[in-house]
């Protein structure tokens, strides 16, 4: 009997498995191609590798890039990174995190697509799964290397699927786990509680909303400051651009009211969030779950938050497509014939939109031969890395910080002046305007009382070694 059920499931869901596998391979090629080119968009991958390395060796997640003995839990509350530790222990490389991100995002395709097929029918549901798998928010996140939001994507997908299947407690448990991914997701938990309440699950909704609000307050107000060397949460100033913690939240709210739709990049982001589901997501209360994320992003003074690049929108994708599934179900039951008709063609529109947008987002690079080419400068970069002995302490700018993180104790180049790194590595092309003309003088100014000498200088890469101090 059990074997018969397994065969039936295999016959029913093999298209979902095929879609998931194809998407995973596409993500992997995109991600590893960037790694192959040594194209580091930020220092994030190095930071997360240091944190996971700490967990992998059964110790604290120390991120020396943020400062000497800096505990990652004092920066962002992401204890669920520990799930990656066993894999990193077996394969100690930043590539392990890149592969893990591709796996996590690909796994989220399964609950979204299976649920869509159950509610909407096999082919329309599969079309929605395709549109989700290749949505612009997912492409953008995969392209910029690892981020802890990758852990949230399957949690959201399984939570949304459980909600659509009216497994209320299961959906609540999945969503509450977001508190262990990043502190701002407490607002998402609270918003989901409100949606449960609206759907008639009043007691459970109130509990989930309370857990989200209280949990985030404890994390931001107590837990993170307890691990932070300055006893605070460092990101209050991101709201409204204020430098004073006491005023930053009010400033952020004021900025939100006056500038939610300005500059125009914010409108562009909102429009694309609605377009990817052919506006159907607006029919479901589940779309409310994205509101807290959009509020803090648009209230923030950091321009990276406002647009469609980077990783900030990946957590919105499972929510918007779950809302679209729910919205289509409601539209199909509408008394208006026009709405019922639109519900029948909307999944095909989503597929078309996903394909069209692909030519404007990172997956378009897969057809560009330069995506897979390593420039002549990479060989020089490798020699610069090789000039730093394994195990040495090293301060670095963004250029080679990811390549150095695995085998060295790595600091940010302008780290605490009390640090005495054995080596300092420069990629002067990443500096933009005003790179240091004399790297030795620059380093000795950063770390007073030290003496350094140049041990490598080629094609805008420079490595200096400490000889005294």
C-alpha positions as a Markdown table, in Angstrom:
| # | Residue | x | y | z |
|---|---|---|---|---|
| 1 | Unk | 0.0 | 0.0 | 0.0 |
| 2 | Unk | 2.7 | 2.4 | 1.0 |
| 3 | Unk | 4.7 | 1.6 | -2.2 |
| 4 | Unk | 1.6 | 2.4 | -4.3 |
| 5 | Unk | 1.2 | 5.8 | -2.6 |
| 6 | Unk | 4.8 | 6.6 | -3.2 |
| 7 | Unk | 4.5 | 5.7 | -6.9 |
| 8 | Unk | 1.4 | 7.8 | -7.2 |
| 9 | Unk | 3.1 | 10.8 | -5.6 |
| 10 | Unk | 6.1 | 10.3 | -7.9 |
| 11 | Unk | 3.8 | 10.3 | -11.0 |
| 12 | Unk | 1.9 | 13.3 | -9.7 |
| 13 | Unk | 4.8 | 15.5 | -8.6 |
| 14 | Unk | 7.7 | 14.7 | -10.9 |
| 15 | Unk | 7.2 | 18.0 | -12.8 |
| 16 | Unk | 7.7 | 19.8 | -9.5 |
| 17 | Unk | 10.9 | 17.8 | -8.9 |
| 18 | Unk | 12.2 | 18.6 | -12.4 |
| 19 | Unk | 11.4 | 22.3 | -12.0 |
| 20 | Unk | 13.2 | 22.4 | -8.7 |
| 21 | Unk | 16.3 | 20.6 | -10.1 |
| 22 | Unk | 16.5 | 22.8 | -13.1 |
| 23 | Unk | 16.1 | 26.0 | -11.0 |
| 24 | Unk | 18.8 | 24.8 | -8.6 |
| 25 | Unk | 21.2 | 24.2 | -11.4 |
| 26 | Unk | 20.5 | 27.6 | -12.9 |
| 27 | Unk | 21.0 | 29.2 | -9.5 |
| 28 | Unk | 24.2 | 27.3 | -9.0 |
| 29 | Unk | 25.7 | 28.3 | -12.4 |
| 30 | Unk | 24.9 | 31.9 | -11.8 |
| 31 | Unk | 26.4 | 31.9 | -8.3 |
| 32 | Unk | 29.5 | 29.9 | -9.1 |
| 33 | Unk | 30.2 | 31.9 | -12.2 |
| 34 | Unk | 30.5 | 35.1 | -10.1 |
| 35 | Unk | 32.8 | 33.2 | -7.7 |
| 36 | Unk | 34.8 | 31.9 | -10.6 |
| 37 | Unk | 35.4 | 35.5 | -11.8 |
| 38 | Unk | 36.4 | 36.6 | -8.2 |
| 39 | Unk | 33.6 | 39.2 | -8.5 |
| 40 | Unk | 32.9 | 40.2 | -4.9 |
| 41 | Unk | 29.9 | 42.5 | -4.7 |
| 42 | Unk | 30.3 | 43.0 | -0.9 |
| 43 | Unk | 32.0 | 41.6 | 2.2 |
| 44 | Unk | 28.9 | 39.6 | 3.2 |
| 45 | Unk | 30.1 | 36.2 | 2.1 |
| 46 | Unk | 33.3 | 36.6 | 4.1 |
| 47 | Unk | 31.3 | 37.7 | 7.2 |
| 48 | Unk | 29.0 | 34.8 | 7.1 |
| 49 | Unk | 31.8 | 32.4 | 6.4 |
| 50 | Unk | 33.5 | 33.6 | 9.6 |
| 51 | Unk | 30.3 | 33.2 | 11.6 |
| 52 | Unk | 29.5 | 29.7 | 10.3 |
| 53 | Unk | 33.2 | 28.7 | 10.8 |
| 54 | Unk | 32.8 | 29.5 | 14.5 |
| 55 | Unk | 29.7 | 27.4 | 14.8 |
| 56 | Unk | 31.4 | 24.6 | 12.8 |
| 57 | Unk | 34.2 | 24.4 | 15.4 |
| 58 | Unk | 31.7 | 24.5 | 18.3 |
| 59 | Unk | 32.6 | 28.0 | 19.4 |
| 60 | Unk | 31.1 | 31.4 | 19.2 |
| 61 | Unk | 30.4 | 33.0 | 15.8 |
| 62 | Unk | 33.2 | 35.4 | 15.9 |
| 63 | Unk | 33.4 | 37.8 | 12.9 |
| 64 | Unk | 36.7 | 39.6 | 13.1 |
| 65 | Unk | 35.9 | 41.5 | 10.0 |
| 66 | Unk | 33.5 | 43.5 | 12.1 |
| 67 | Unk | 36.1 | 44.0 | 14.9 |
| 68 | Unk | 38.4 | 42.0 | 17.2 |
| 69 | Unk | 36.4 | 39.2 | 18.9 |
| 70 | Unk | 33.2 | 40.6 | 17.5 |
| 71 | Unk | 30.3 | 38.1 | 18.1 |
| 72 | Unk | 28.0 | 38.0 | 15.0 |
| 73 | Unk | 25.0 | 37.9 | 17.4 |
| 74 | Unk | 25.9 | 41.4 | 18.4 |
| 75 | Unk | 25.4 | 42.6 | 14.8 |
| 76 | Unk | 22.4 | 40.7 | 13.5 |
| 77 | Unk | 20.5 | 37.9 | 15.3 |
| 78 | Unk | 21.0 | 34.9 | 13.0 |
| 79 | Unk | 21.5 | 31.8 | 15.2 |
| 80 | Unk | 19.9 | 29.6 | 12.5 |
| 81 | Unk | 23.2 | 29.9 | 10.6 |
| 82 | Unk | 24.2 | 27.0 | 12.8 |
| 83 | Unk | 22.3 | 24.6 | 10.5 |
| 84 | Unk | 25.1 | 25.2 | 7.9 |
| 85 | Unk | 27.9 | 24.4 | 10.3 |
| 86 | Unk | 28.0 | 20.6 | 9.7 |
| 87 | Unk | 28.3 | 21.1 | 6.0 |
| 88 | Unk | 31.0 | 23.8 | 6.4 |
| 89 | Unk | 32.9 | 21.5 | 8.7 |
| 90 | Unk | 33.0 | 18.9 | 6.0 |
| 91 | Unk | 33.7 | 21.4 | 3.2 |
| 92 | Unk | 35.4 | 24.5 | 4.6 |
| 93 | Unk | 35.0 | 26.9 | 1.8 |
| 94 | Unk | 32.8 | 29.9 | 0.9 |
| 95 | Unk | 31.5 | 27.8 | -2.0 |
| 96 | Unk | 29.7 | 25.7 | 0.7 |
| 97 | Unk | 27.6 | 28.7 | 1.6 |
| 98 | Unk | 26.9 | 29.5 | -2.0 |
| 99 | Unk | 25.7 | 26.0 | -2.7 |
| 100 | Unk | 23.7 | 26.1 | 0.5 |
| 101 | Unk | 21.9 | 29.2 | -0.6 |
| 102 | Unk | 21.0 | 27.7 | -3.9 |
| 103 | Unk | 19.7 | 24.6 | -2.1 |
| 104 | Unk | 17.6 | 26.6 | 0.3 |
| 105 | Unk | 16.0 | 28.7 | -2.3 |
| 106 | Unk | 15.4 | 25.8 | -4.6 |
| 107 | Unk | 13.7 | 23.8 | -1.8 |
| 108 | Unk | 11.2 | 26.7 | -1.4 |
| 109 | Unk | 9.9 | 26.0 | -4.9 |
| 110 | Unk | 8.5 | 22.6 | -3.8 |
| 111 | Unk | 5.8 | 23.8 | -1.3 |
| 112 | Unk | 4.8 | 26.8 | -3.4 |
| 113 | Unk | 4.4 | 24.7 | -6.6 |
| 114 | Unk | 2.8 | 21.7 | -5.0 |
| 115 | Unk | 0.2 | 23.9 | -3.2 |
| 116 | Unk | -0.4 | 25.9 | -6.4 |
| 117 | Unk | -1.0 | 22.6 | -8.4 |
| 118 | Unk | -3.4 | 21.3 | -5.7 |
| 119 | Unk | -5.5 | 24.5 | -5.6 |
| 120 | Unk | -5.3 | 25.7 | -9.2 |
| 121 | Unk | -4.7 | 22.6 | -11.2 |
| 122 | Unk | -1.6 | 20.8 | -12.5 |
| 123 | Unk | -0.5 | 23.0 | -15.3 |
| 124 | Unk | -1.5 | 26.4 | -14.0 |
| 125 | Unk | 0.1 | 25.5 | -10.7 |
| 126 | Unk | 3.3 | 24.5 | -12.4 |
| 127 | Unk | 3.3 | 27.8 | -14.3 |
| 128 | Unk | 3.1 | 29.7 | -11.1 |
| 129 | Unk | 5.9 | 27.6 | -9.7 |
| 130 | Unk | 8.0 | 28.5 | -12.8 |
| 131 | Unk | 7.2 | 32.2 | -12.3 |
| 132 | Unk | 8.2 | 31.9 | -8.7 |
| 133 | Unk | 11.4 | 30.0 | -9.3 |
| 134 | Unk | 12.7 | 32.6 | -11.7 |
| 135 | Unk | 11.3 | 35.7 | -10.1 |
| 136 | Unk | 13.5 | 38.8 | -10.1 |
| 137 | Unk | 13.8 | 38.9 | -6.4 |
| 138 | Unk | 15.3 | 35.4 | -6.3 |
| 139 | Unk | 17.7 | 36.1 | -9.2 |
| 140 | Unk | 18.9 | 39.3 | -7.5 |
| 141 | Unk | 19.6 | 37.5 | -4.2 |
| 142 | Unk | 21.5 | 34.6 | -5.8 |
| 143 | Unk | 23.7 | 37.0 | -7.8 |
| 144 | Unk | 25.1 | 38.8 | -4.8 |
| 145 | Unk | 26.4 | 35.8 | -2.9 |
| 146 | Unk | 25.3 | 34.4 | 0.4 |
| 147 | Unk | 23.0 | 36.2 | 2.9 |
| 148 | Unk | 21.2 | 35.0 | 5.9 |
| 149 | Unk | 17.8 | 35.8 | 4.3 |
| 150 | Unk | 18.4 | 32.5 | 2.3 |
| 151 | Unk | 17.4 | 30.7 | 5.5 |
| 152 | Unk | 14.1 | 32.6 | 5.6 |
| 153 | Unk | 13.0 | 31.6 | 2.1 |
| 154 | Unk | 12.1 | 28.0 | 2.7 |
| 155 | Unk | 10.6 | 28.9 | 6.1 |
| 156 | Unk | 8.3 | 31.4 | 4.5 |
| 157 | Unk | 7.5 | 29.0 | 1.6 |
| 158 | Unk | 6.5 | 26.1 | 3.9 |
| 159 | Unk | 4.7 | 28.5 | 6.2 |
| 160 | Unk | 2.7 | 30.1 | 3.4 |
| 161 | Unk | 1.9 | 26.6 | 1.9 |
| 162 | Unk | 0.6 | 25.4 | 5.3 |
| 163 | Unk | -1.6 | 28.5 | 5.6 |
| 164 | Unk | -3.1 | 27.9 | 2.1 |
| 165 | Unk | -3.7 | 24.3 | 3.1 |
| 166 | Unk | -5.4 | 25.6 | 6.4 |
| 167 | Unk | -2.9 | 23.9 | 8.6 |
| 168 | Unk | -2.9 | 26.9 | 10.9 |
| 169 | Unk | -0.6 | 25.7 | 13.7 |
| 170 | Unk | 2.0 | 24.3 | 11.3 |
| 171 | Unk | 2.0 | 27.6 | 9.4 |
| 172 | Unk | 2.5 | 29.5 | 12.7 |
| 173 | Unk | 5.4 | 27.3 | 13.7 |
| 174 | Unk | 7.2 | 27.8 | 10.3 |
| 175 | Unk | 6.8 | 31.5 | 10.5 |
| 176 | Unk | 7.8 | 32.0 | 14.1 |
| 177 | Unk | 11.2 | 30.3 | 13.2 |
| 178 | Unk | 12.0 | 33.5 | 11.3 |
| 179 | Unk | 13.0 | 35.1 | 14.6 |
| 180 | Unk | 16.1 | 33.0 | 14.4 |
| 181 | Unk | 17.1 | 34.3 | 10.9 |
| 182 | Unk | 17.3 | 38.1 | 11.4 |
| 183 | Unk | 15.9 | 40.5 | 13.9 |
| 184 | Unk | 13.8 | 42.6 | 11.5 |
| 185 | Unk | 11.7 | 39.5 | 10.6 |
| 186 | Unk | 9.9 | 39.8 | 13.9 |
| 187 | Unk | 7.8 | 42.3 | 12.1 |
| 188 | Unk | 7.0 | 39.8 | 9.4 |
| 189 | Unk | 6.0 | 37.3 | 12.1 |
| 190 | Unk | 3.7 | 39.9 | 13.7 |
| 191 | Unk | 2.1 | 40.7 | 10.3 |
| 192 | Unk | 1.5 | 37.0 | 9.7 |
| 193 | Unk | -0.2 | 36.8 | 13.0 |
| 194 | Unk | -2.5 | 39.6 | 11.9 |
| 195 | Unk | -3.4 | 37.7 | 8.7 |
| 196 | Unk | -4.2 | 34.6 | 10.8 |
| 197 | Unk | -6.5 | 36.8 | 12.9 |
| 198 | Unk | -8.2 | 38.1 | 9.7 |
| 199 | Unk | -8.7 | 34.6 | 8.5 |
| 200 | Unk | -10.6 | 33.7 | 11.6 |
| 201 | Unk | -7.8 | 32.2 | 13.7 |
| 202 | Unk | -8.2 | 34.9 | 16.3 |
| 203 | Unk | -6.4 | 33.2 | 19.3 |
| 204 | Unk | -3.5 | 31.8 | 17.3 |
| 205 | Unk | -3.2 | 35.0 | 15.3 |
| 206 | Unk | -2.9 | 37.1 | 18.5 |
| 207 | Unk | -0.3 | 34.7 | 19.9 |
| 208 | Unk | 1.8 | 34.8 | 16.7 |
| 209 | Unk | 1.6 | 38.6 | 16.5 |
| 210 | Unk | 2.6 | 38.9 | 20.2 |
| 211 | Unk | 5.5 | 36.5 | 19.7 |
| 212 | Unk | 6.7 | 38.6 | 16.8 |
| 213 | Unk | 6.5 | 41.9 | 18.5 |
| 214 | Unk | 7.8 | 40.8 | 21.9 |
| 215 | Unk | 10.5 | 38.5 | 20.3 |
| 216 | Unk | 11.8 | 41.4 | 18.2 |
| 217 | Unk | 11.8 | 43.8 | 21.1 |
| 218 | Unk | 13.8 | 41.3 | 23.2 |
| 219 | Unk | 16.2 | 40.6 | 20.4 |
| 220 | Unk | 16.8 | 44.2 | 19.5 |
| 221 | Unk | 16.6 | 45.7 | 23.0 |
| 222 | Unk | 18.3 | 43.0 | 25.0 |
| 223 | Unk | 20.0 | 40.1 | 23.2 |
| 224 | Unk | 21.9 | 41.9 | 20.5 |
| 225 | Unk | 23.1 | 44.7 | 22.9 |
| 226 | Unk | 24.3 | 41.9 | 25.2 |
| 227 | Unk | 26.6 | 40.6 | 22.5 |
| 228 | Unk | 27.5 | 43.9 | 21.0 |
| 229 | Unk | 30.8 | 45.4 | 22.3 |
| 230 | Unk | 29.2 | 48.8 | 22.5 |
| 231 | Unk | 26.0 | 47.5 | 24.3 |
| 232 | Unk | 23.7 | 48.6 | 21.6 |
| 233 | Unk | 21.8 | 47.8 | 18.4 |
| 234 | Unk | 23.9 | 49.4 | 15.6 |
| 235 | Unk | 21.2 | 49.9 | 13.0 |
| 236 | Unk | 18.8 | 52.3 | 14.6 |
| 237 | Unk | 20.6 | 55.1 | 12.7 |
| 238 | Unk | 19.6 | 53.5 | 9.4 |
| 239 | Unk | 16.0 | 54.7 | 10.0 |
| 240 | Unk | 15.8 | 58.2 | 8.6 |
| 241 | Unk | 19.6 | 58.6 | 8.6 |
| 242 | Unk | 19.8 | 59.9 | 12.1 |
| 243 | Unk | 23.0 | 59.4 | 14.1 |
| 244 | Unk | 21.3 | 59.5 | 17.5 |
| 245 | Unk | 19.5 | 56.3 | 18.6 |
| 246 | Unk | 16.9 | 58.2 | 20.6 |
| 247 | Unk | 15.6 | 60.1 | 17.6 |
| 248 | Unk | 16.2 | 57.7 | 14.8 |
| 249 | Unk | 13.0 | 55.8 | 15.0 |
| 250 | Unk | 10.8 | 58.9 | 15.0 |
| 251 | Unk | 12.9 | 60.4 | 12.2 |
| 252 | Unk | 12.4 | 57.2 | 10.2 |
| 253 | Unk | 8.7 | 57.3 | 10.7 |
| 254 | Unk | 8.6 | 61.0 | 9.6 |
| 255 | Unk | 10.7 | 60.2 | 6.6 |
| 256 | Unk | 8.4 | 57.3 | 5.7 |
| 257 | Unk | 5.3 | 59.5 | 5.7 |
| 258 | Unk | 7.0 | 62.2 | 3.6 |
| 259 | Unk | 8.9 | 60.1 | 1.2 |
| 260 | Unk | 7.3 | 56.6 | 0.9 |
| 261 | Unk | 7.0 | 57.0 | -2.9 |
| 262 | Unk | 10.1 | 59.2 | -3.4 |
| 263 | Unk | 12.5 | 58.8 | -5.0 |
| 264 | Unk | 10.9 | 57.0 | -8.0 |
| 265 | Unk | 13.0 | 53.9 | -7.4 |
| 266 | Unk | 10.6 | 53.0 | -4.6 |
| 267 | Unk | 7.6 | 53.2 | -7.0 |
| 268 | Unk | 9.5 | 51.0 | -9.4 |
| 269 | Unk | 10.1 | 48.4 | -6.7 |
| 270 | Unk | 6.4 | 48.4 | -5.6 |
| 271 | Unk | 5.3 | 48.1 | -9.3 |
| 272 | Unk | 7.5 | 45.1 | -9.9 |
| 273 | Unk | 6.3 | 43.4 | -6.8 |
| 274 | Unk | 2.8 | 43.7 | -8.1 |
| 275 | Unk | 3.6 | 42.9 | -11.7 |
| 276 | Unk | 5.2 | 39.5 | -11.0 |
| 277 | Unk | 1.9 | 38.1 | -9.9 |
| 278 | Unk | -0.1 | 40.0 | -12.5 |
| 279 | Unk | -1.6 | 42.0 | -9.6 |
| 280 | Unk | -3.5 | 39.0 | -8.4 |
| 281 | Unk | -1.7 | 39.0 | -5.0 |
| 282 | Unk | -3.6 | 42.2 | -4.1 |
| 283 | Unk | -6.7 | 40.1 | -3.7 |
| 284 | Unk | -5.3 | 38.1 | -0.8 |
| 285 | Unk | -4.8 | 39.4 | 2.8 |
| 286 | Unk | -1.5 | 37.5 | 2.7 |
| 287 | Unk | 0.0 | 40.4 | 0.8 |
| 288 | Unk | -0.1 | 42.3 | 4.0 |
| 289 | Unk | 2.8 | 40.2 | 5.3 |
| 290 | Unk | 5.2 | 42.2 | 3.1 |
| 291 | Unk | 4.2 | 45.5 | 4.5 |
| 292 | Unk | 6.6 | 45.7 | 7.5 |
| 293 | Unk | 9.6 | 44.9 | 5.3 |
| 294 | Unk | 8.6 | 47.6 | 2.8 |
| 295 | Unk | 8.1 | 50.0 | 5.6 |
| 296 | Unk | 11.5 | 49.6 | 7.2 |
| 297 | Unk | 13.2 | 49.5 | 3.7 |
| 298 | Unk | 11.6 | 52.7 | 2.5 |
| 299 | Unk | 11.9 | 54.5 | 5.9 |
| 300 | Unk | 15.6 | 53.7 | 5.8 |
| 301 | Unk | 18.2 | 56.2 | 4.5 |
| 302 | Unk | 20.2 | 53.5 | 2.8 |
| 303 | Unk | 19.6 | 53.6 | -1.0 |
| 304 | Unk | 20.4 | 49.9 | -1.4 |
| 305 | Unk | 17.1 | 49.1 | 0.5 |
| 306 | Unk | 14.9 | 50.9 | -2.0 |
| 307 | Unk | 15.5 | 49.1 | -5.3 |
| 308 | Unk | 15.2 | 45.6 | -6.7 |
| 309 | Unk | 18.8 | 44.6 | -6.6 |
| 310 | Unk | 20.7 | 42.9 | -3.8 |
| 311 | Unk | 19.0 | 40.4 | -1.5 |
| 312 | Unk | 16.3 | 42.5 | 0.2 |
| 313 | Unk | 13.4 | 41.3 | -1.9 |
| 314 | Unk | 14.0 | 37.6 | -1.8 |
| 315 | Unk | 11.9 | 37.2 | 1.4 |
| 316 | Unk | 9.0 | 38.9 | -0.4 |
| 317 | Unk | 8.9 | 36.3 | -3.2 |
| 318 | Unk | 7.3 | 33.4 | -1.3 |
| 319 | Unk | 4.7 | 35.7 | 0.3 |
| 320 | Unk | 3.7 | 37.4 | -3.0 |
| 321 | Unk | 3.3 | 34.1 | -4.8 |
| 322 | Unk | 1.4 | 32.5 | -1.9 |
| 323 | Unk | -0.9 | 35.6 | -1.9 |
| 324 | Unk | -1.3 | 35.1 | -5.7 |
| 325 | Unk | -2.4 | 31.5 | -5.2 |
| 326 | Unk | -4.9 | 32.6 | -2.6 |
| 327 | Unk | -6.0 | 35.5 | -4.8 |
| 328 | Unk | -6.6 | 33.2 | -7.7 |
| 329 | Unk | -8.7 | 30.9 | -5.6 |
| 330 | Unk | -10.8 | 33.8 | -4.5 |
| 331 | Unk | -11.1 | 35.3 | -8.0 |
| 332 | Unk | -12.3 | 31.9 | -9.3 |
| 333 | Unk | -15.2 | 32.1 | -6.8 |
| 334 | Unk | -16.1 | 35.6 | -7.8 |
| 335 | Unk | -19.5 | 36.5 | -9.0 |
| 336 | Unk | -18.0 | 38.7 | -11.7 |
| 337 | Unk | -17.4 | 36.8 | -14.9 |
| 338 | Unk | -14.6 | 39.1 | -15.9 |
| 339 | Unk | -12.7 | 38.3 | -12.7 |
| 340 | Unk | -13.2 | 34.6 | -13.1 |
| 341 | Unk | -11.9 | 34.8 | -16.7 |
| 342 | Unk | -8.9 | 36.8 | -15.6 |
| 343 | Unk | -8.1 | 34.1 | -13.0 |
| 344 | Unk | -7.9 | 31.5 | -15.7 |
| 345 | Unk | -5.3 | 33.5 | -17.8 |
| 346 | Unk | -3.3 | 35.1 | -14.9 |
| 347 | Unk | -0.9 | 32.1 | -14.4 |
| 348 | Unk | 0.1 | 32.2 | -18.0 |
| 349 | Unk | 0.7 | 36.0 | -17.7 |
| 350 | Unk | 2.9 | 35.4 | -14.7 |
| 351 | Unk | 5.1 | 33.0 | -16.7 |
| 352 | Unk | 5.4 | 35.5 | -19.6 |
| 353 | Unk | 6.3 | 38.3 | -17.1 |
| 354 | Unk | 8.9 | 36.1 | -15.5 |
| 355 | Unk | 10.5 | 35.3 | -18.8 |
| 356 | Unk | 10.5 | 39.0 | -20.0 |
| 357 | Unk | 12.0 | 40.2 | -16.7 |
| 358 | Unk | 14.7 | 37.6 | -16.9 |
| 359 | Unk | 16.3 | 39.7 | -19.7 |
| 360 | Unk | 16.6 | 42.6 | -17.3 |
| 361 | Unk | 18.0 | 40.7 | -14.3 |
| 362 | Unk | 21.0 | 38.5 | -13.5 |
| 363 | Unk | 19.9 | 35.3 | -15.3 |
| 364 | Unk | 20.5 | 37.2 | -18.6 |
| 365 | Unk | 24.2 | 36.9 | -17.9 |
| 366 | Unk | 24.1 | 33.1 | -18.4 |
| 367 | Unk | 24.0 | 33.8 | -22.1 |
| 368 | Unk | 27.0 | 36.1 | -22.0 |
| 369 | Unk | 30.3 | 34.3 | -22.6 |
| 370 | Unk | 32.1 | 36.9 | -20.4 |
| 371 | Unk | 30.2 | 35.5 | -17.5 |
| 372 | Unk | 32.4 | 32.4 | -17.5 |
| 373 | Unk | 35.7 | 34.2 | -18.3 |
| 374 | Unk | 38.4 | 34.9 | -15.8 |
| 375 | Unk | 40.3 | 38.1 | -16.8 |
| 376 | Unk | 44.0 | 38.3 | -16.7 |
| 377 | Unk | 43.8 | 40.2 | -13.5 |
| 378 | Unk | 42.6 | 37.1 | -11.6 |
| 379 | Unk | 46.0 | 35.5 | -11.9 |
| 380 | Unk | 47.5 | 38.6 | -10.3 |
| 381 | Unk | 44.9 | 38.4 | -7.6 |
| 382 | Unk | 45.8 | 34.8 | -6.9 |
| 383 | Unk | 49.5 | 35.8 | -6.5 |
| 384 | Unk | 48.5 | 38.5 | -4.1 |
| 385 | Unk | 46.5 | 36.0 | -2.0 |
| 386 | Unk | 49.4 | 33.5 | -2.1 |
| 387 | Unk | 51.7 | 36.2 | -0.7 |
| 388 | Unk | 49.8 | 36.0 | 2.6 |
| 389 | Unk | 50.8 | 32.8 | 4.5 |
| 390 | Unk | 48.0 | 30.5 | 5.6 |
| 391 | Unk | 47.0 | 31.2 | 9.2 |
| 392 | Unk | 48.3 | 34.8 | 9.2 |
| 393 | Unk | 46.2 | 37.7 | 10.3 |
| 394 | Unk | 45.3 | 40.1 | 7.5 |
| 395 | Unk | 43.4 | 43.3 | 7.1 |
| 396 | Unk | 41.8 | 43.7 | 3.7 |
| 397 | Unk | 39.5 | 46.0 | 1.7 |
| 398 | Unk | 36.6 | 44.6 | -0.3 |
| 399 | Unk | 38.7 | 43.4 | -3.2 |
| 400 | Unk | 40.0 | 40.1 | -1.9 |
| 401 | Unk | 38.4 | 39.8 | 1.5 |
| 402 | Unk | 36.2 | 36.8 | 0.5 |
| 403 | Unk | 39.1 | 34.9 | -1.0 |
| 404 | Unk | 41.2 | 35.4 | 2.2 |
| 405 | Unk | 38.5 | 34.5 | 4.8 |
| 406 | Unk | 38.8 | 30.7 | 4.8 |
| 407 | Unk | 42.5 | 30.3 | 5.7 |
| 408 | Unk | 43.3 | 33.5 | 7.5 |
| 409 | Unk | 42.1 | 35.7 | 10.4 |
| 410 | Unk | 40.6 | 38.5 | 8.4 |
| 411 | Unk | 39.9 | 42.1 | 9.6 |
| 412 | Unk | 38.4 | 45.0 | 7.7 |
| 413 | Unk | 41.1 | 47.3 | 6.5 |
| 414 | Unk | 40.0 | 50.1 | 8.9 |
| 415 | Unk | 39.5 | 47.9 | 11.9 |
| 416 | Unk | 40.3 | 48.8 | 15.5 |
| 417 | Unk | 43.7 | 50.5 | 15.6 |
| 418 | Unk | 44.7 | 48.2 | 18.4 |
| 419 | Unk | 44.8 | 45.3 | 16.0 |
| 420 | Unk | 48.3 | 44.5 | 14.6 |
| 421 | Unk | 47.6 | 42.5 | 11.4 |
| 422 | Unk | 50.5 | 40.5 | 10.0 |
| 423 | Unk | 49.5 | 41.6 | 6.5 |
| 424 | Unk | 47.4 | 44.2 | 4.8 |
| 425 | Unk | 46.0 | 43.5 | 1.3 |
| 426 | Unk | 44.8 | 46.2 | -1.1 |
| 427 | Unk | 42.8 | 46.1 | -4.3 |
| 428 | Unk | 43.1 | 49.7 | -5.3 |
| 429 | Unk | 40.6 | 49.4 | -8.1 |
| 430 | Unk | 37.8 | 48.9 | -5.5 |
| 431 | Unk | 38.6 | 52.2 | -3.8 |
| 432 | Unk | 37.2 | 54.4 | -6.5 |
| 433 | Unk | 38.3 | 57.9 | -5.9 |
| 434 | Unk | 41.3 | 58.8 | -3.8 |
| 435 | Unk | 43.0 | 55.4 | -3.3 |
| 436 | Unk | 46.1 | 55.7 | -1.0 |
| 437 | Unk | 49.2 | 56.7 | -3.0 |
| 438 | Unk | 51.6 | 55.3 | -0.4 |
| 439 | Unk | 50.2 | 52.0 | 1.0 |
| 440 | Unk | 52.9 | 51.7 | 3.6 |
| 441 | Unk | 52.3 | 55.1 | 5.1 |
| 442 | Unk | 48.5 | 54.5 | 4.9 |
| 443 | Unk | 48.8 | 51.3 | 6.9 |
| 444 | Unk | 51.2 | 52.7 | 9.5 |
| 445 | Unk | 48.8 | 55.5 | 10.0 |
| 446 | Unk | 46.0 | 53.0 | 10.6 |
| 447 | Unk | 48.0 | 51.0 | 13.1 |
| 448 | Unk | 50.2 | 53.5 | 15.0 |
| 449 | Unk | 53.6 | 52.2 | 16.2 |
| 450 | Unk | 53.9 | 49.6 | 13.5 |
| 451 | Unk | 56.3 | 49.2 | 10.6 |
| 452 | Unk | 55.3 | 47.6 | 7.3 |
| 453 | Unk | 57.0 | 46.8 | 4.0 |
| 454 | Unk | 55.6 | 46.0 | 0.6 |
| 455 | Unk | 55.9 | 42.3 | -0.4 |
| 456 | Unk | 53.7 | 42.4 | -3.4 |
| 457 | Unk | 52.8 | 45.2 | -5.8 |
| 458 | Unk | 51.3 | 44.4 | -9.2 |
| 459 | Unk | 48.3 | 45.6 | -11.3 |
| 460 | Unk | 46.7 | 47.7 | -8.5 |
| 461 | Unk | 47.1 | 44.8 | -6.0 |
| 462 | Unk | 49.4 | 45.5 | -3.1 |
| 463 | Unk | 50.3 | 43.4 | 0.0 |
| 464 | Unk | 52.3 | 44.8 | 2.9 |
| 465 | Unk | 53.8 | 42.8 | 5.7 |
| 466 | Unk | 54.4 | 43.9 | 9.3 |
| 467 | Unk | 58.1 | 43.9 | 10.2 |
| 468 | Unk | 57.9 | 45.7 | 13.6 |
| 469 | Unk | 55.4 | 46.8 | 16.2 |
